[in-house]
Amino acid sequence: MTSAHSGRGDISRSLELMWRGRERSTRGPKPGLTLERIVEAAVELADRDGIAALSMRNVAAALGVGTMSLYRYVPGKSELLDLMLDHVEAPAADLAEWRGREWRDTLQFIGQGTYRLYLRHPWLLQVNQARPLLGPNALTNFEFALSALDGLGLTSREKVGLITTLVAYVSGLARQHVLTAQANEDAELSQEEFWAAQGPVMELAQASGAYPRVFALEDDTFAEGSVEYGLDFGLALLLDGFATFVAAKRGS
């Protein structure tokens, strides 16, 4: 659970800032301060220190300005968070190159990109986005994902269902990766020491004969691979399932 939620502030104001932006005020703020720079500084702060560190005061300190200067650009922390969420969803530079490609390849591209997004900005996993605000970047990505499913004979509900399933898998895997990294960073014991401490009990468990399948697993079963290995393995299985569903729809 988290206390950070999208859409908790002045929704109309957040949407106005997302879609129309705002010119730099002529009074008060330090020259060069812009809404975009404020959002970028907030994202950098959250990337480094986590979402709990997000406050107007901390963002102002990072920018070297007074806290009140920020309120000339954004109403408060809730609206700033809304802007941050849309900001980090800026479409990939090569997005246009993927338009019109085979749907499965495009969904894999989306899944891999979403996974990397969570690893670049782990704080996203701590924000409840059950009620998202639809900013320009979010809608651009949604439009792109829907376009990948054109011509497959799917209903709107089925298209959204496939996209939601894809994102749910990717976010769950990213959460596992981020939590593991955090646990390793915060723990007093190294990974090797942690598992070695369980050795004596595991020897007893193995000797009991109650867990034959567990102890028959190959030695490299849990060996750490590349960050992308688990993602690609699971994506392939997930997209196989999607392909079966699409084929059934076309054959019906």
C-alpha positions in Angstrom: 0.0 0.0 0.0 1.1 3.6 -0.6 -0.1 7.0 0.3 0.9 8.4 -3.1 -2.0 8.5 -5.6 -2.6 10.0 -9.0 -5.5 12.4 -9.3 -5.6 13.4 -5.7 -5.2 17.2 -6.2 -7.0 19.7 -8.4 -7.7 17.5 -11.4 -8.7 20.3 -13.7 -5.5 22.2 -12.9 -3.4 19.2 -13.4 -4.9 18.5 -16.8 -4.6 22.1 -17.8 -0.9 22.1 -17.0 -0.4 18.8 -18.8 -2.1 19.8 -21.9 -1.4 23.5 -22.1 1.6 24.1 -19.9 2.3 27.6 -18.5 4.6 30.4 -19.5 7.3 31.5 -17.0 6.1 34.0 -14.5 7.6 37.5 -14.8 7.7 38.0 -11.1 9.4 36.2 -8.3 11.0 33.0 -9.6 14.6 32.6 -10.4 15.3 33.3 -14.1 15.3 30.1 -16.1 12.8 28.4 -13.8 10.0 26.7 -15.8 7.3 24.2 -15.2 9.2 21.6 -17.2 12.4 22.1 -15.1 10.4 21.8 -11.9 8.9 18.5 -13.1 12.3 17.2 -14.2 13.8 18.1 -10.8 10.9 16.3 -9.0 11.5 13.2 -11.1 15.2 13.3 -10.4 14.5 13.6 -6.7 12.1 10.7 -6.7 14.5 8.5 -8.8 17.2 9.2 -6.2 15.4 9.2 -2.9 12.0 7.6 -3.5 8.5 9.0 -3.7 8.5 9.6 0.1 11.1 12.3 -0.4 8.8 14.2 -2.8 7.8 17.6 -1.3 7.6 21.1 -2.7 10.4 22.1 -0.2 12.8 19.4 -1.4 12.2 20.1 -5.0 12.8 23.8 -4.4 16.0 23.0 -2.6 17.2 20.9 -5.5 16.5 23.8 -7.9 18.1 26.3 -5.5 15.0 28.5 -5.2 12.6 29.3 -2.5 9.6 27.0 -2.0 7.1 29.7 -2.7 8.6 30.1 -6.2 7.2 26.7 -7.2 3.6 27.7 -6.4 3.7 30.2 -9.2 3.9 27.2 -11.6 2.1 24.3 -9.9 -0.5 24.4 -7.2 1.0 21.7 -4.9 2.6 18.3 -4.5 -0.4 16.3 -5.7 -0.6 18.2 -9.0 3.2 18.0 -9.4 2.9 14.2 -9.0 0.3 14.1 -11.8 2.7 16.0 -14.1 5.6 13.7 -13.1 3.6 10.6 -14.1 2.8 11.9 -17.5 6.4 13.3 -18.0 8.1 9.9 -17.5 5.8 8.4 -20.1 7.3 10.5 -22.9 7.0 8.2 -26.0 10.2 6.4 -27.1 12.2 8.2 -29.7 11.8 5.3 -32.2 8.0 4.9 -31.6 7.1 5.9 -35.2 9.4 3.2 -36.6 7.2 0.6 -34.9 3.9 1.6 -36.4 2.5 -1.0 -38.8 4.8 -3.8 -37.7 3.5 -7.2 -36.7 1.3 -7.0 -33.6 3.3 -9.5 -31.6 6.6 -7.7 -32.2 5.0 -4.4 -31.3 3.5 -5.7 -28.0 6.9 -7.1 -27.1 8.5 -3.7 -27.8 5.8 -2.1 -25.5 6.4 -4.7 -22.8 10.2 -4.3 -22.8 9.9 -0.5 -22.8 7.4 -0.5 -19.9 9.7 -2.8 -17.9 12.7 -0.5 -18.5 10.5 2.5 -17.5 9.9 0.9 -14.1 13.6 0.2 -13.6 14.5 3.8 -14.4 11.8 5.1 -12.1 11.2 2.6 -9.3 9.0 5.1 -7.4 6.3 4.5 -10.1 5.6 1.2 -8.4 4.8 3.0 -5.2 2.1 5.2 -6.8 -1.5 4.1 -6.9 -2.6 4.9 -10.5 -6.0 3.2 -10.3 -7.5 6.6 -11.3 -5.0 7.9 -13.8 -5.1 11.4 -15.4 -5.0 11.1 -19.2 -2.1 13.4 -20.2 -0.7 13.8 -23.7 2.1 11.3 -23.2 -0.2 8.7 -21.6 -2.7 9.0 -24.4 0.0 8.8 -27.1 1.2 5.5 -25.7 -2.3 4.2 -25.3 -3.1 5.1 -28.9 0.1 3.4 -30.1 -0.7 0.2 -28.1 -4.3 0.1 -29.5 -2.9 0.6 -33.1 -0.8 -2.5 -32.7 -4.0 -4.5 -32.4 -5.7 -3.1 -35.5 -7.1 -5.6 -37.9 -7.2 -8.6 -35.5 -11.0 -8.7 -35.2 -10.9 -7.8 -31.5 -13.5 -5.8 -29.6 -12.5 -2.7 -27.8 -12.8 -4.5 -24.5 -10.6 -7.3 -25.7 -7.9 -4.9 -26.9 -7.8 -3.2 -23.6 -7.8 -6.5 -21.8 -4.7 -7.7 -23.7 -2.9 -4.4 -23.0 -3.9 -4.5 -19.3 -2.6 -8.1 -19.0 0.7 -7.2 -20.6 1.2 -4.2 -18.4 0.2 -6.2 -15.3 2.8 -8.9 -16.0 5.6 -6.4 -16.7 4.9 -4.3 -13.7 4.7 -7.4 -11.4 8.1 -8.6 -12.7 9.6 -5.1 -12.3 8.3 -4.9 -8.8 10.0 -8.2 -8.0 13.3 -7.0 -9.4 13.1 -3.6 -7.6 12.2 -5.2 -4.3 15.1 -7.7 -4.6 17.5 -4.9 -5.4 16.3 -2.9 -2.4 16.5 -5.9 -0.1 20.0 -6.6 -1.1 21.0 -3.0 -0.7 19.4 -2.6 2.8 20.4 -6.0 4.2 23.2 -6.6 6.6 23.9 -10.0 5.0 25.1 -10.5 1.4 23.1 -12.7 -0.9 25.7 -15.5 -0.3 25.6 -15.1 3.5 21.7 -15.0 3.5 21.4 -18.3 1.7 24.3 -19.9 3.5 22.5 -19.2 6.8 19.7 -21.4 5.7 21.9 -24.2 4.7 21.7 -26.3 7.9 17.9 -26.3 7.9 17.8 -27.1 4.2 20.0 -30.1 4.8 17.5 -31.4 7.3 14.6 -30.7 4.9 16.3 -32.6 2.1 17.1 -35.5 4.4 13.5 -35.7 5.4 12.5 -36.8 1.9 9.3 -34.6 2.1 10.4 -32.2 -0.7 11.8 -34.4 -3.5 10.9 -32.0 -6.4 12.4 -29.0 -4.6 15.7 -30.7 -4.1 15.8 -32.2 -7.5 16.0 -28.8 -9.1 19.1 -28.3 -11.1 22.0 -26.3 -9.6 21.6 -23.3 -12.0 17.8 -23.0 -11.6 18.1 -19.8 -9.6 21.3 -18.5 -11.1 21.1 -14.8 -11.8 20.9 -14.0 -15.5 20.5 -10.7 -17.3 17.9 -8.3 -16.3 16.1 -9.0 -19.5 16.1 -12.8 -19.4 13.1 -13.3 -17.1 11.2 -10.6 -18.9 11.8 -12.1 -22.4 11.0 -15.6 -21.2 7.7 -14.6 -19.7 6.8 -12.2 -22.5 7.2 -15.0 -25.0 4.8 -17.3 -23.1 2.3 -14.4 -22.6 2.3 -13.5 -26.3 1.9 -17.1 -27.2 -1.3 -17.1 -25.2 -2.4 -13.8 -26.9 -1.7 -15.4 -30.3 -3.9 -18.4 -29.5 -6.7 -16.1 -28.5 -6.3 -14.0 -31.6 -6.3 -17.1 -33.8 -9.4 -18.4 -32.1 -11.2 -15.0 -32.7 -10.2 -15.1 -36.4 -11.4 -18.6 -36.8 -14.8 -18.1 -35.1 
